[in-house]
Amino acid sequence: METYSWQDRDEAGNKVVYEARYFGGWWQLVCAPKVGRSQRDEVEFTPAEFTEDIWRALRAHLWAKYQRRRVSWDLVSHIDDILAGKATNERRDQRGGKK
């Protein structure tokens, strides 16, 4: 499993930490409020839904990592395909394949 995290602001203007996890050809997204160091162990990440803005933020984050050779082009290309509608973000066992 590969995990990529970045910070952003929600609709209310509060800082949020996003974690995108890539495993088995699909992405999972979790988020938590940004807190200080003393409270970091107590924060629980909750599942979140991908929106187009979040896909674009993830793509920008991966693009920066790709430029420093920290991530493969395949991940950036996969996000581009999802944004263009050429690919979907579904688990393989939920697409009608074997469980």
Secondary structure by P-SEA (a helix, b strand, c coil): cbbbbbcccccccbbbbbbbbbcccbbbbbbbccccccccccbbbbbbbbcaaaaaaaaaaaaaaaaaccccaaaaaaaaaaaaccccccccccccccc
